[in-house]
């Protein structure tokens, strides 16, 4: 987000997950998760369907408390912090939900303006300028007065991204950004994600199983396995593709052809 | 190295220099974030207005500590103004990310002529368009009723496609599960009618006629009316919300693509359930109301239980019960139609589901009141 942060070495930990166990009641989804997401990195959470990727994302954005273990943002242990500190941390997040999750009773402009109105001291005119900028960044300039139901799914997703970026967050979370998009839109979204990281220095966490996307944007990753219910690989996906010692990871990253 | 907390406290600053005759150099320093309220472009504009020889504006951004959309917005405003005046804007001195984001924002031209102006049309125009909408809604409603009739026709010929389990489920939801609220409301209505009437009747010692008042009042009119209004709020609204949500999730389109008629599969069992259950609920409501009357007469006005029972039996004729049941059944049909109609007409958003539900209840109650008046006139003419 800021130049000072960008000048710092890449290896600075932004999010640290320590011995995390995710469970619904007694049903454990994943256990013993240990990984670090560095500042300014694009981090991919991957794995087969139903392995708990989206659930892990919900743990990272503070929507669901872990059954065991800790999640650190910089040095702050999120689930041990008091509610005020948690709110403070959460304000630095932007999240793009799988289907956009735009508020359907508000226009696109109102969707983006809502967090700005709540959390900044901008004047209405200032807010509308920020809204126009965000819409222009995702290629939706001029669509501010439309309701979510009046635009296509791909546009809803981009508008969702504009809302996620509204407060210039330091960490952006993406849940399956390219699901349901055509190859060109999906490529453009990848470019946009890279652009956001490079220009704004944001840390980006992406849940996806789109291989093309994983190799284009991923700096680092974690691979969740639904059978053993834990992570079986972590690292640069381009390297894991050939070098991983686990055949499951190689099979996944090569579409089943080893 | 400066920590983030320190840099964010640095005020965003702006200095203007004139290195050459036709040029303007803007030095930016500090933290240009939205949170820090970056300076407005006015200062620069004054310089531009005061010196018309300026042909070129350039930047020195080496001292910018950090930035976000605040800086971008400042630049976009300046870009606009410079374009209008035909002045060159040279962004080379700014951080590299700024260029990329500004290019990205300008990459797709703004959509124009969206037909949205955001302003409210005048009152008369709004009344006019609301009236037109209402008029256009009538054929839609008739169309829907026609489709329901066709579906009923197929049902009679044994060809209608729906699951028996669904029908039973709707019957359970509309019938047994509604008993507590129907009991409560009917008992209270019976109580009120009995008490209000009794106070008057007791003035000339005619307390026994509480039985006639409550019996005929509940059985002919109030039982059906109260049940109808409860069911409009309870079951009609539920129908609209269920079908509306299915519309939002494209579940109804999924039925159509499989060649299954949503009219038969979704609407018919709901209407059938309500038509079957409404007369029974009406009858139940009548009984509870009469019991409430008996309770009042017995407890407060010294009318014996058997006395009250015989008086009720003597005052009620079979055609009174029939009138009540016809009322109840008609309300059932209307509530189910209103609920399903609004559900099927629902738009594709969460707020549309809310509107559909509201509209279903309002439509049901209007239908109930109008049909109640019409039926009263019809029964009057028939002499029952």
Interface residues (C-beta under 8 A of the other chain):
Chain A: X1 X2 X3 X4 X5 X7 X8 X103 X104 X105 X120 X121 X122 X126 X129 X130 X133 X134 X136 X137 X139 X140 X141 X142 X143 X145 X146 X147 X148 X149 X168 X192 X195 X198 X199 X200 X201
Chain B: X1 X2 X4 X7 X8 X31 X33 X34 X35 X37 X64 X65 X66 X67 X68 X69 X72 X73 X76 X77 X95 X96 X97 X98 X100 X101 X104 X105 X106 X107 X108 X109 X110 X111 X112 X114 X116 X118 X347 X348 X349 X350 X351 X352
